[in-house]
Amino acid sequence: MRCPKFQNLAMTGILTVMVLCASSCYSYRVATHALPSTGVTPMNKIRTYSLFWGLLNKPQIIHTPICDSLGVNGMAEVRIKNNFGNALLTVCTLGIYCPLSLEWKCATPCQPQTNPL
């Protein structure tokens, strides 16, 4: 005769292991070929968050001092990353607090025009 408590415990354990093994981090990448990256600047990184499912957010201004020092008005690549810890925190707070990591590369500065029309 099998013990139903043991079967429930075993099934819960197997399900927990499967969920933890199936979890992973994810990232989104936005890149443009019109403005290639400088190649000399590293990826800039900042952690940001969303509150109450995005309802209480004021637009977060992300300063780019390295891009500004190069005289660049654009970014060549932007990555938005999330990992298991951030996802778990979002689930535990029911979406009230949702952290993300943002990374970006500066675009190559435009060449100055020598002969204007």
C-alpha angles and dihedrals in degrees: 000000000000124000111239092205091057091048092051091048092048092048091049091050093049091047091049092051091048092051093048092047092048094051119096142154121269134202139189122213126200116188136167129207092201091072112032118201121263093242091210098074120075124231109283113221137198135167116228136172145204124224128211095357091308094303098114098039120121108203105278112229112216112202118214106197094166093053090044092051089054091051092243122149097190147048125234098200136016125187127191113197136188130178139192094271093052092046091049091050090050092050094045091052091043091240095307091118119029117175124197138176119231123197128180142175124214120243122243112270115252117255113249117249112245100186113041116197 
